Amino acid sequence: MHQAQKVEPSASAEAGWLATLRANALQTAAFQMECTPGYYNGEGRPGEGGLLDGLYGPGSVAFFELARAWRNEGNMAGLEFG
């Protein structure tokens, strides 16, 4: 186990995760354009950070399985310890 004061994702791991999110994104643009401005659509600015912009498209069960597999690798790939 690491004895670290901080843990950060590497730049390449962060870029990789963002690419994964984009590749698996739910197609919600039409809903967001029709939705009343609020938390879900970035206060009426779809694509600029509303709740629906960052969801893992395959769903929570698939995300938890992905996270479990990553943890089970044991090397914490993509993290930088300081």
PDB file with one MODEL, atoms N, CA, C and O in Angstrom:
MODEL        1
ATOM      1  N   MET A   1       0.847  -1.188   0.000  1.00  0.00           N
ATOM      2  CA  MET A   1       0.000   0.000   0.000  1.00  0.00           C
ATOM      3  C   MET A   1       0.883   1.238   0.000  1.00  0.00           C
ATOM      4  O   MET A   1       1.943   1.251   0.625  1.00  0.00           O
ATOM      5  N   HIS A   2       0.451   2.267  -0.694  1.00  0.00           N
ATOM      6  CA  HIS A   2       1.202   3.515  -0.799  1.00  0.00           C
ATOM      7  C   HIS A   2       0.998   4.367   0.449  1.00  0.00           C
ATOM      8  O   HIS A   2      -0.099   4.423   1.003  1.00  0.00           O
ATOM      9  N   GLN A   3       2.063   5.024   0.880  1.00  0.00           N
ATOM     10  CA  GLN A   3       1.991   6.002   1.966  1.00  0.00           C
ATOM     11  C   GLN A   3       2.104   7.375   1.312  1.00  0.00           C
ATOM     12  O   GLN A   3       3.193   7.948   1.267  1.00  0.00           O
ATOM     13  N   ALA A   4       1.010   7.900   0.811  1.00  0.00           N
ATOM     14  CA  ALA A   4       1.034   9.133   0.020  1.00  0.00           C
ATOM     15  C   ALA A   4       0.259  10.240   0.727  1.00  0.00           C
ATOM     16  O   ALA A   4      -0.683   9.988   1.480  1.00  0.00           O
ATOM     17  N   GLN A   5       0.684  11.466   0.461  1.00  0.00           N
ATOM     18  CA  GLN A   5      -0.021  12.645   0.958  1.00  0.00           C
ATOM     19  C   GLN A   5      -1.115  13.079  -0.013  1.00  0.00           C
ATOM     20  O   GLN A   5      -2.097  13.709   0.379  1.00  0.00           O
ATOM     21  N   LYS A   6      -0.926  12.730  -1.296  1.00  0.00           N
ATOM     22  CA  LYS A   6      -1.929  13.075  -2.289  1.00  0.00           C
ATOM     23  C   LYS A   6      -1.927  12.024  -3.395  1.00  0.00           C
ATOM     24  O   LYS A   6      -0.937  11.328  -3.618  1.00  0.00           O
ATOM     25  N   VAL A   7      -3.050  11.932  -4.069  1.00  0.00           N
ATOM     26  CA  VAL A   7      -3.213  11.009  -5.183  1.00  0.00           C
ATOM     27  C   VAL A   7      -3.907  11.776  -6.295  1.00  0.00           C
ATOM     28  O   VAL A   7      -4.945  12.402  -6.078  1.00  0.00           O
ATOM     29  N   GLU A   8      -3.333  11.724  -7.477  1.00  0.00           N
ATOM     30  CA  GLU A   8      -3.890  12.427  -8.637  1.00  0.00           C
ATOM     31  C   GLU A   8      -3.886  11.473  -9.825  1.00  0.00           C
ATOM     32  O   GLU A   8      -3.023  10.600  -9.918  1.00  0.00           O
ATOM     33  N   PRO A   9      -4.853  11.636 -10.739  1.00  0.00           N
ATOM     34  CA  PRO A   9      -4.777  10.849 -11.965  1.00  0.00           C
ATOM     35  C   PRO A   9      -3.687  11.417 -12.867  1.00  0.00           C
ATOM     36  O   PRO A   9      -3.449  12.625 -12.879  1.00  0.00           O
ATOM     37  N   SER A  10      -3.034  10.551 -13.612  1.00  0.00           N
ATOM     38  CA  SER A  10      -2.061  11.047 -14.587  1.00  0.00           C
ATOM     39  C   SER A  10      -2.827  11.745 -15.705  1.00  0.00           C
ATOM     40  O   SER A  10      -4.019  11.502 -15.898  1.00  0.00           O
ATOM     41  N   ALA A  11      -2.141  12.605 -16.431  1.00  0.00           N
ATOM     42  CA  ALA A  11      -2.786  13.316 -17.547  1.00  0.00           C
ATOM     43  C   ALA A  11      -3.301  12.324 -18.582  1.00  0.00           C
ATOM     44  O   ALA A  11      -4.386  12.509 -19.134  1.00  0.00           O
ATOM     45  N   SER A  12      -2.534  11.279 -18.848  1.00  0.00           N
ATOM     46  CA  SER A  12      -2.981  10.303 -19.846  1.00  0.00           C
ATOM     47  C   SER A  12      -4.177   9.496 -19.349  1.00  0.00           C
ATOM     48  O   SER A  12      -5.057   9.154 -20.139  1.00  0.00           O
ATOM     49  N   ALA A  13      -4.224   9.185 -18.050  1.00  0.00           N
ATOM     50  CA  ALA A  13      -5.375   8.459 -17.495  1.00  0.00           C
ATOM     51  C   ALA A  13      -6.631   9.324 -17.552  1.00  0.00           C
ATOM     52  O   ALA A  13      -7.712   8.837 -17.882  1.00  0.00           O
ATOM     53  N   GLU A  14      -6.487  10.604 -17.232  1.00  0.00           N
ATOM     54  CA  GLU A  14      -7.626  11.519 -17.286  1.00  0.00           C
ATOM     55  C   GLU A  14      -8.146  11.640 -18.719  1.00  0.00           C
ATOM     56  O   GLU A  14      -9.353  11.580 -18.953  1.00  0.00           O
ATOM     57  N   ALA A  15      -7.235  11.809 -19.668  1.00  0.00           N
ATOM     58  CA  ALA A  15      -7.633  11.909 -21.077  1.00  0.00           C
ATOM     59  C   ALA A  15      -8.302  10.618 -21.538  1.00  0.00           C
ATOM     60  O   ALA A  15      -9.275  10.650 -22.291  1.00  0.00           O
ATOM     61  N   GLY A  16      -7.775   9.488 -21.084  1.00  0.00           N
ATOM     62  CA  GLY A  16      -8.364   8.201 -21.441  1.00  0.00           C
ATOM     63  C   GLY A  16      -9.769   8.033 -20.901  1.00  0.00           C
ATOM     64  O   GLY A  16     -10.647   7.517 -21.591  1.00  0.00           O
ATOM     65  N   TRP A  17      -9.986   8.470 -19.656  1.00  0.00           N
ATOM     66  CA  TRP A  17     -11.320   8.351 -19.062  1.00  0.00           C
ATOM     67  C   TRP A  17     -12.312   9.272 -19.780  1.00  0.00           C
ATOM     68  O   TRP A  17     -13.452   8.879 -20.029  1.00  0.00           O
ATOM     69  N   LEU A  18     -11.887  10.483 -20.112  1.00  0.00           N
ATOM     70  CA  LEU A  18     -12.764  11.396 -20.844  1.00  0.00           C
ATOM     71  C   LEU A  18     -13.123  10.818 -22.215  1.00  0.00           C
ATOM     72  O   LEU A  18     -14.256  10.962 -22.675  1.00  0.00           O
ATOM     73  N   ALA A  19     -12.170  10.175 -22.854  1.00  0.00           N
ATOM     74  CA  ALA A  19     -12.449   9.525 -24.139  1.00  0.00           C
ATOM     75  C   ALA A  19     -13.456   8.388 -23.949  1.00  0.00           C
ATOM     76  O   ALA A  19     -14.338   8.191 -24.785  1.00  0.00           O
ATOM     77  N   THR A  20     -13.321   7.641 -22.851  1.00  0.00           N
ATOM     78  CA  THR A  20     -14.272   6.564 -22.548  1.00  0.00           C
ATOM     79  C   THR A  20     -15.668   7.133 -22.328  1.00  0.00           C
ATOM     80  O   THR A  20     -16.649   6.578 -22.824  1.00  0.00           O
ATOM     81  N   LEU A  21     -15.765   8.232 -21.590  1.00  0.00           N
ATOM     82  CA  LEU A  21     -17.070   8.861 -21.361  1.00  0.00           C
ATOM     83  C   LEU A  21     -17.698   9.319 -22.668  1.00  0.00           C
ATOM     84  O   LEU A  21     -18.884   9.091 -22.904  1.00  0.00           O
ATOM     85  N   ARG A  22     -16.908   9.964 -23.515  1.00  0.00           N
ATOM     86  CA  ARG A  22     -17.445  10.438 -24.801  1.00  0.00           C
ATOM     87  C   ARG A  22     -17.889   9.265 -25.676  1.00  0.00           C
ATOM     88  O   ARG A  22     -18.931   9.336 -26.328  1.00  0.00           O
ATOM     89  N   ALA A  23     -17.111   8.200 -25.691  1.00  0.00           N
ATOM     90  CA  ALA A  23     -17.436   7.036 -26.527  1.00  0.00           C
ATOM     91  C   ALA A  23     -18.693   6.318 -26.049  1.00  0.00           C
ATOM     92  O   ALA A  23     -19.378   5.667 -26.838  1.00  0.00           O
ATOM     93  N   ASN A  24     -18.996   6.437 -24.757  1.00  0.00           N
ATOM     94  CA  ASN A  24     -20.142   5.743 -24.174  1.00  0.00           C
ATOM     95  C   ASN A  24     -21.264   6.677 -23.752  1.00  0.00           C
ATOM     96  O   ASN A  24     -22.170   6.263 -23.029  1.00  0.00           O
ATOM     97  N   ALA A  25     -21.219   7.920 -24.188  1.00  0.00           N
ATOM     98  CA  ALA A  25     -22.181   8.923 -23.748  1.00  0.00           C
ATOM     99  C   ALA A  25     -23.608   8.585 -24.193  1.00  0.00           C
ATOM    100  O   ALA A  25     -23.839   8.057 -25.280  1.00  0.00           O
ATOM    101  N   LEU A  26     -24.524   8.904 -23.332  1.00  0.00           N
ATOM    102  CA  LEU A  26     -25.930   8.796 -23.690  1.00  0.00           C
ATOM    103  C   LEU A  26     -26.264   9.934 -24.646  1.00  0.00           C
ATOM    104  O   LEU A  26     -25.735  11.036 -24.500  1.00  0.00           O
ATOM    105  N   GLN A  27     -27.102   9.693 -25.586  1.00  0.00           N
ATOM    106  CA  GLN A  27     -27.499  10.728 -26.545  1.00  0.00           C
ATOM    107  C   GLN A  27     -28.681  11.508 -25.945  1.00  0.00           C
ATOM    108  O   GLN A  27     -29.841  11.140 -26.126  1.00  0.00           O
ATOM    109  N   THR A  28     -28.359  12.577 -25.239  1.00  0.00           N
ATOM    110  CA  THR A  28     -29.380  13.336 -24.518  1.00  0.00           C
ATOM    111  C   THR A  28     -29.558  14.760 -25.051  1.00  0.00           C
ATOM    112  O   THR A  28     -30.273  15.554 -24.440  1.00  0.00           O
ATOM    113  N   ALA A  29     -28.933  15.090 -26.157  1.00  0.00           N
ATOM    114  CA  ALA A  29     -28.974  16.471 -26.652  1.00  0.00           C
ATOM    115  C   ALA A  29     -30.399  16.963 -26.881  1.00  0.00           C
ATOM    116  O   ALA A  29     -30.728  18.083 -26.490  1.00  0.00           O
ATOM    117  N   ALA A  30     -31.243  16.160 -27.499  1.00  0.00           N
ATOM    118  CA  ALA A  30     -32.620  16.591 -27.777  1.00  0.00           C
ATOM    119  C   ALA A  30     -33.370  16.851 -26.472  1.00  0.00           C
ATOM    120  O   ALA A  30     -34.083  17.848 -26.356  1.00  0.00           O
ATOM    121  N   PHE A  31     -33.215  15.968 -25.495  1.00  0.00           N
ATOM    122  CA  PHE A  31     -33.869  16.160 -24.199  1.00  0.00           C
ATOM    123  C   PHE A  31     -33.367  17.438 -23.530  1.00  0.00           C
ATOM    124  O   PHE A  31     -34.157  18.227 -23.012  1.00  0.00           O
ATOM    125  N   GLN A  32     -32.054  17.634 -23.544  1.00  0.00           N
ATOM    126  CA  GLN A  32     -31.482  18.798 -22.876  1.00  0.00           C
ATOM    127  C   GLN A  32     -31.925  20.109 -23.514  1.00  0.00           C
ATOM    128  O   GLN A  32     -32.108  21.105 -22.814  1.00  0.00           O
ATOM    129  N   MET A  33     -32.096  20.121 -24.816  1.00  0.00           N
ATOM    130  CA  MET A  33     -32.535  21.343 -25.494  1.00  0.00           C
ATOM    131  C   MET A  33     -33.978  21.693 -25.136  1.00  0.00           C
ATOM    132  O   MET A  33     -34.341  22.869 -25.121  1.00  0.00           O
ATOM    133  N   GLU A  34     -34.796  20.695 -24.851  1.00  0.00           N
ATOM    134  CA  GLU A  34     -36.204  20.914 -24.514  1.00  0.00           C
ATOM    135  C   GLU A  34     -36.424  21.128 -23.020  1.00  0.00           C
ATOM    136  O   GLU A  34     -37.465  21.645 -22.613  1.00  0.00           O
ATOM    137  N   CYS A  35     -35.467  20.740 -22.216  1.00  0.00           N
ATOM    138  CA  CYS A  35     -35.597  20.777 -20.763  1.00  0.00           C
ATOM    139  C   CYS A  35     -35.517  22.217 -20.246  1.00  0.00           C
ATOM    140  O   CYS A  35     -34.772  23.038 -20.782  1.00  0.00           O
ATOM    141  N   THR A  36     -36.288  22.510 -19.206  1.00  0.00           N
ATOM    142  CA  THR A  36     -36.194  23.797 -18.521  1.00  0.00           C
ATOM    143  C   THR A  36     -34.772  23.957 -17.994  1.00  0.00           C
ATOM    144  O   THR A  36     -34.216  22.990 -17.472  1.00  0.00           O
ATOM    145  N   PRO A  37     -34.161  25.134 -18.106  1.00  0.00           N
ATOM    146  CA  PRO A  37     -32.803  25.313 -17.603  1.00  0.00           C
ATOM    147  C   PRO A  37     -32.683  24.877 -16.146  1.00  0.00           C
ATOM    148  O   PRO A  37     -33.526  25.216 -15.315  1.00  0.00           O
ATOM    149  N   GLY A  38     -31.649  24.140 -15.852  1.00  0.00           N
ATOM    150  CA  GLY A  38     -31.426  23.665 -14.497  1.00  0.00           C
ATOM    151  C   GLY A  38     -30.192  22.792 -14.406  1.00  0.00           C
ATOM    152  O   GLY A  38     -29.335  22.791 -15.290  1.00  0.00           O
ATOM    153  N   TYR A  39     -30.126  22.061 -13.325  1.00  0.00           N
ATOM    154  CA  TYR A  39     -28.989  21.215 -12.993  1.00  0.00           C
ATOM    155  C   TYR A  39     -28.682  20.187 -14.082  1.00  0.00           C
ATOM    156  O   TYR A  39     -27.513  19.910 -14.352  1.00  0.00           O
ATOM    157  N   TYR A  40     -29.695  19.626 -14.701  1.00  0.00           N
ATOM    158  CA  TYR A  40     -29.511  18.543 -15.660  1.00  0.00           C
ATOM    159  C   TYR A  40     -28.897  18.990 -16.981  1.00  0.00           C
ATOM    160  O   TYR A  40     -28.211  18.200 -17.630  1.00  0.00           O
ATOM    161  N   ASN A  41     -29.120  20.213 -17.391  1.00  0.00           N
ATOM    162  CA  ASN A  41     -28.622  20.652 -18.701  1.00  0.00           C
ATOM    163  C   ASN A  41     -27.706  21.874 -18.605  1.00  0.00           C
ATOM    164  O   ASN A  41     -27.651  22.685 -19.529  1.00  0.00           O
ATOM    165  N   GLY A  42     -26.997  22.002 -17.500  1.00  0.00           N
ATOM    166  CA  GLY A  42     -26.041  23.107 -17.371  1.00  0.00           C
ATOM    167  C   GLY A  42     -26.705  24.465 -17.398  1.00  0.00           C
ATOM    168  O   GLY A  42     -26.188  25.404 -18.001  1.00  0.00           O
ATOM    169  N   GLU A  43     -27.869  24.573 -16.735  1.00  0.00           N
ATOM    170  CA  GLU A  43     -28.627  25.833 -16.689  1.00  0.00           C
ATOM    171  C   GLU A  43     -28.959  26.331 -18.092  1.00  0.00           C
ATOM    172  O   GLU A  43     -28.842  27.520 -18.389  1.00  0.00           O
ATOM    173  N   GLY A  44     -29.378  25.393 -18.951  1.00  0.00           N
ATOM    174  CA  GLY A  44     -29.786  25.756 -20.299  1.00  0.00           C
ATOM    175  C   GLY A  44     -28.655  25.790 -21.306  1.00  0.00           C
ATOM    176  O   GLY A  44     -28.837  26.267 -22.427  1.00  0.00           O
ATOM    177  N   ARG A  45     -27.487  25.291 -20.922  1.00  0.00           N
ATOM    178  CA  ARG A  45     -26.323  25.253 -21.810  1.00  0.00           C
ATOM    179  C   ARG A  45     -25.853  23.806 -21.973  1.00  0.00           C
ATOM    180  O   ARG A  45     -24.810  23.435 -21.434  1.00  0.00           O
ATOM    181  N   PRO A  46     -26.604  22.989 -22.705  1.00  0.00           N
ATOM    182  CA  PRO A  46     -26.211  21.589 -22.892  1.00  0.00           C
ATOM    183  C   PRO A  46     -24.786  21.467 -23.418  1.00  0.00           C
ATOM    184  O   PRO A  46     -24.352  22.249 -24.264  1.00  0.00           O
ATOM    185  N   GLY A  47     -24.074  20.486 -22.911  1.00  0.00           N
ATOM    186  CA  GLY A  47     -22.695  20.282 -23.334  1.00  0.00           C
ATOM    187  C   GLY A  47     -21.684  21.092 -22.558  1.00  0.00           C
ATOM    188  O   GLY A  47     -20.486  21.033 -22.836  1.00  0.00           O
ATOM    189  N   GLU A  48     -22.164  21.858 -21.575  1.00  0.00           N
ATOM    190  CA  GLU A  48     -21.250  22.703 -20.792  1.00  0.00           C
ATOM    191  C   GLU A  48     -21.220  22.316 -19.322  1.00  0.00           C
ATOM    192  O   GLU A  48     -20.955  23.155 -18.461  1.00  0.00           O
ATOM    193  N   GLY A  49     -21.494  21.037 -19.029  1.00  0.00           N
ATOM    194  CA  GLY A  49     -21.297  20.584 -17.660  1.00  0.00           C
ATOM    195  C   GLY A  49     -22.518  20.240 -16.852  1.00  0.00           C
ATOM    196  O   GLY A  49     -22.404  20.112 -15.633  1.00  0.00           O
ATOM    197  N   GLY A  50     -23.662  20.084 -17.441  1.00  0.00           N
ATOM    198  CA  GLY A  50     -24.823  19.635 -16.682  1.00  0.00           C
ATOM    199  C   GLY A  50     -24.664  18.188 -16.245  1.00  0.00           C
ATOM    200  O   GLY A  50     -23.764  17.495 -16.719  1.00  0.00           O
ATOM    201  N   LEU A  51     -25.509  17.732 -15.364  1.00  0.00           N
ATOM    202  CA  LEU A  51     -25.444  16.367 -14.842  1.00  0.00           C
ATOM    203  C   LEU A  51     -25.411  15.332 -15.960  1.00  0.00           C
ATOM    204  O   LEU A  51     -24.659  14.361 -15.880  1.00  0.00           O
ATOM    205  N   LEU A  52     -26.198  15.524 -16.976  1.00  0.00           N
ATOM    206  CA  LEU A  52     -26.295  14.525 -18.039  1.00  0.00           C
ATOM    207  C   LEU A  52     -25.063  14.502 -18.945  1.00  0.00           C
ATOM    208  O   LEU A  52     -24.909  13.580 -19.746  1.00  0.00           O
ATOM    209  N   ASP A  53     -24.193  15.491 -18.832  1.00  0.00           N
ATOM    210  CA  ASP A  53     -22.986  15.529 -19.663  1.00  0.00           C
ATOM    211  C   ASP A  53     -21.911  14.568 -19.177  1.00  0.00           C
ATOM    212  O   ASP A  53     -21.016  14.225 -19.949  1.00  0.00           O
ATOM    213  N   GLY A  54     -21.964  14.123 -17.932  1.00  0.00           N
ATOM    214  CA  GLY A  54     -20.882  13.305 -17.402  1.00  0.00           C
ATOM    215  C   GLY A  54     -21.264  11.904 -16.997  1.00  0.00           C
ATOM    216  O   GLY A  54     -20.510  11.246 -16.281  1.00  0.00           O
ATOM    217  N   LEU A  55     -22.398  11.433 -17.427  1.00  0.00           N
ATOM    218  CA  LEU A  55     -22.824  10.089 -17.041  1.00  0.00           C
ATOM    219  C   LEU A  55     -22.088   9.022 -17.831  1.00  0.00           C
ATOM    220  O   LEU A  55     -21.780   9.206 -19.009  1.00  0.00           O
ATOM    221  N   TYR A  56     -21.812   7.914 -17.177  1.00  0.00           N
ATOM    222  CA  TYR A  56     -21.220   6.757 -17.844  1.00  0.00           C
ATOM    223  C   TYR A  56     -22.365   6.004 -18.502  1.00  0.00           C
ATOM    224  O   TYR A  56     -23.164   5.361 -17.821  1.00  0.00           O
ATOM    225  N   GLY A  57     -22.443   6.083 -19.815  1.00  0.00           N
ATOM    226  CA  GLY A  57     -23.569   5.573 -20.582  1.00  0.00           C
ATOM    227  C   GLY A  57     -24.001   4.145 -20.314  1.00  0.00           C
ATOM    228  O   GLY A  57     -25.203   3.884 -20.266  1.00  0.00           O
ATOM    229  N   PRO A  58     -23.073   3.197 -20.136  1.00  0.00           N
ATOM    230  CA  PRO A  58     -23.500   1.821 -19.908  1.00  0.00           C
ATOM    231  C   PRO A  58     -24.224   1.599 -18.569  1.00  0.00           C
ATOM    232  O   PRO A  58     -24.816   0.541 -18.358  1.00  0.00           O
ATOM    233  N   GLY A  59     -24.181   2.576 -17.678  1.00  0.00           N
ATOM    234  CA  GLY A  59     -24.926   2.480 -16.420  1.00  0.00           C
ATOM    235  C   GLY A  59     -24.066   2.171 -15.214  1.00  0.00           C
ATOM    236  O   GLY A  59     -22.878   1.869 -15.334  1.00  0.00           O
ATOM    237  N   SER A  60     -24.690   2.255 -14.044  1.00  0.00           N
ATOM    238  CA  SER A  60     -23.949   2.127 -12.792  1.00  0.00           C
ATOM    239  C   SER A  60     -23.403   0.718 -12.575  1.00  0.00           C
ATOM    240  O   SER A  60     -22.285   0.575 -12.080  1.00  0.00           O
ATOM    241  N   VAL A  61     -24.145  -0.315 -12.925  1.00  0.00           N
ATOM    242  CA  VAL A  61     -23.656  -1.680 -12.720  1.00  0.00           C
ATOM    243  C   VAL A  61     -22.383  -1.904 -13.539  1.00  0.00           C
ATOM    244  O   VAL A  61     -21.406  -2.453 -13.031  1.00  0.00           O
ATOM    245  N   ALA A  62     -22.394  -1.479 -14.806  1.00  0.00           N
ATOM    246  CA  ALA A  62     -21.216  -1.622 -15.653  1.00  0.00           C
ATOM    247  C   ALA A  62     -20.049  -0.792 -15.111  1.00  0.00           C
ATOM    248  O   ALA A  62     -18.901  -1.234 -15.159  1.00  0.00           O
ATOM    249  N   PHE A  63     -20.338   0.418 -14.591  1.00  0.00           N
ATOM    250  CA  PHE A  63     -19.276   1.248 -14.016  1.00  0.00           C
ATOM    251  C   PHE A  63     -18.657   0.566 -12.808  1.00  0.00           C
ATOM    252  O   PHE A  63     -17.433   0.531 -12.678  1.00  0.00           O
ATOM    253  N   PHE A  64     -19.491   0.017 -11.915  1.00  0.00           N
ATOM    254  CA  PHE A  64     -18.956  -0.648 -10.723  1.00  0.00           C
ATOM    255  C   PHE A  64     -18.135  -1.871 -11.101  1.00  0.00           C
ATOM    256  O   PHE A  64     -17.136  -2.162 -10.443  1.00  0.00           O
ATOM    257  N   GLU A  65     -18.525  -2.589 -12.134  1.00  0.00           N
ATOM    258  CA  GLU A  65     -17.741  -3.732 -12.607  1.00  0.00           C
ATOM    259  C   GLU A  65     -16.403  -3.261 -13.173  1.00  0.00           C
ATOM    260  O   GLU A  65     -15.373  -3.892 -12.937  1.00  0.00           O
ATOM    261  N   LEU A  66     -16.417  -2.162 -13.913  1.00  0.00           N
ATOM    262  CA  LEU A  66     -15.189  -1.586 -14.456  1.00  0.00           C
ATOM    263  C   LEU A  66     -14.249  -1.159 -13.326  1.00  0.00           C
ATOM    264  O   LEU A  66     -13.053  -1.446 -13.374  1.00  0.00           O
ATOM    265  N   ALA A  67     -14.781  -0.481 -12.316  1.00  0.00           N
ATOM    266  CA  ALA A  67     -13.977  -0.026 -11.182  1.00  0.00           C
ATOM    267  C   ALA A  67     -13.433  -1.214 -10.393  1.00  0.00           C
ATOM    268  O   ALA A  67     -12.281  -1.191  -9.960  1.00  0.00           O
ATOM    269  N   ARG A  68     -14.245  -2.247 -10.202  1.00  0.00           N
ATOM    270  CA  ARG A  68     -13.804  -3.440  -9.479  1.00  0.00           C
ATOM    271  C   ARG A  68     -12.637  -4.116 -10.219  1.00  0.00           C
ATOM    272  O   ARG A  68     -11.648  -4.509  -9.600  1.00  0.00           O
ATOM    273  N   ALA A  69     -12.762  -4.245 -11.531  1.00  0.00           N
ATOM    274  CA  ALA A  69     -11.694  -4.861 -12.324  1.00  0.00           C
ATOM    275  C   ALA A  69     -10.407  -4.037 -12.216  1.00  0.00           C
ATOM    276  O   ALA A  69      -9.321  -4.603 -12.092  1.00  0.00           O
ATOM    277  N   TRP A  70     -10.524  -2.705 -12.261  1.00  0.00           N
ATOM    278  CA  TRP A  70      -9.363  -1.825 -12.143  1.00  0.00           C
ATOM    279  C   TRP A  70      -8.681  -2.007 -10.786  1.00  0.00           C
ATOM    280  O   TRP A  70      -7.458  -2.125 -10.711  1.00  0.00           O
ATOM    281  N   ARG A  71      -9.487  -2.030  -9.709  1.00  0.00           N
ATOM    282  CA  ARG A  71      -8.913  -2.217  -8.372  1.00  0.00           C
ATOM    283  C   ARG A  71      -8.254  -3.578  -8.240  1.00  0.00           C
ATOM    284  O   ARG A  71      -7.206  -3.702  -7.606  1.00  0.00           O
ATOM    285  N   ASN A  72      -8.860  -4.599  -8.833  1.00  0.00           N
ATOM    286  CA  ASN A  72      -8.331  -5.951  -8.716  1.00  0.00           C
ATOM    287  C   ASN A  72      -7.022  -6.146  -9.470  1.00  0.00           C
ATOM    288  O   ASN A  72      -6.295  -7.103  -9.201  1.00  0.00           O
ATOM    289  N   GLU A  73      -6.709  -5.253 -10.410  1.00  0.00           N
ATOM    290  CA  GLU A  73      -5.415  -5.324 -11.096  1.00  0.00           C
ATOM    291  C   GLU A  73      -4.280  -5.129 -10.102  1.00  0.00           C
ATOM    292  O   GLU A  73      -3.185  -5.660 -10.285  1.00  0.00           O
ATOM    293  N   GLY A  74      -4.548  -4.361  -9.046  1.00  0.00           N
ATOM    294  CA  GLY A  74      -3.596  -4.198  -7.971  1.00  0.00           C
ATOM    295  C   GLY A  74      -2.521  -3.150  -8.162  1.00  0.00           C
ATOM    296  O   GLY A  74      -1.785  -2.868  -7.217  1.00  0.00           O
ATOM    297  N   ASN A  75      -2.396  -2.571  -9.320  1.00  0.00           N
ATOM    298  CA  ASN A  75      -1.315  -1.609  -9.532  1.00  0.00           C
ATOM    299  C   ASN A  75      -1.803  -0.155  -9.561  1.00  0.00           C
ATOM    300  O   ASN A  75      -0.995   0.762  -9.714  1.00  0.00           O
ATOM    301  N   MET A  76      -3.087   0.060  -9.421  1.00  0.00           N
ATOM    302  CA  MET A  76      -3.657   1.404  -9.412  1.00  0.00           C
ATOM    303  C   MET A  76      -3.225   2.205 -10.651  1.00  0.00           C
ATOM    304  O   MET A  76      -2.902   3.389 -10.553  1.00  0.00           O
ATOM    305  N   ALA A  77      -3.224   1.547 -11.803  1.00  0.00           N
ATOM    306  CA  ALA A  77      -2.798   2.171 -13.061  1.00  0.00           C
ATOM    307  C   ALA A  77      -3.509   3.498 -13.284  1.00  0.00           C
ATOM    308  O   ALA A  77      -4.724   3.604 -13.116  1.00  0.00           O
ATOM    309  N   GLY A  78      -2.738   4.499 -13.662  1.00  0.00           N
ATOM    310  CA  GLY A  78      -3.285   5.814 -13.959  1.00  0.00           C
ATOM    311  C   GLY A  78      -3.231   6.789 -12.816  1.00  0.00           C
ATOM    312  O   GLY A  78      -3.562   7.962 -12.989  1.00  0.00           O
ATOM    313  N   LEU A  79      -2.811   6.322 -11.618  1.00  0.00           N
ATOM    314  CA  LEU A  79      -2.718   7.218 -10.478  1.00  0.00           C
ATOM    315  C   LEU A  79      -1.264   7.576 -10.203  1.00  0.00           C
ATOM    316  O   LEU A  79      -0.356   6.762 -10.372  1.00  0.00           O
ATOM    317  N   GLU A  80      -1.074   8.807  -9.778  1.00  0.00           N
ATOM    318  CA  GLU A  80       0.253   9.281  -9.369  1.00  0.00           C
ATOM    319  C   GLU A  80       0.185   9.622  -7.888  1.00  0.00           C
ATOM    320  O   GLU A  80      -0.669  10.398  -7.458  1.00  0.00           O
ATOM    321  N   PHE A  81       1.081   9.042  -7.122  1.00  0.00           N
ATOM    322  CA  PHE A  81       1.113   9.232  -5.671  1.00  0.00           C
ATOM    323  C   PHE A  81       2.216  10.212  -5.300  1.00  0.00           C
ATOM    324  O   PHE A  81       3.327  10.144  -5.827  1.00  0.00           O
ATOM    325  N   GLY A  82       1.900  11.112  -4.397  1.00  0.00           N
ATOM    326  CA  GLY A  82       2.898  12.104  -3.987  1.00  0.00           C
ATOM    327  C   GLY A  82       2.975  12.245  -2.497  1.00  0.00           C
ATOM    328  O   GLY A  82       3.767  13.041  -1.993  1.00  0.00           O
TER     329      GLY A  82
ENDMDL
END
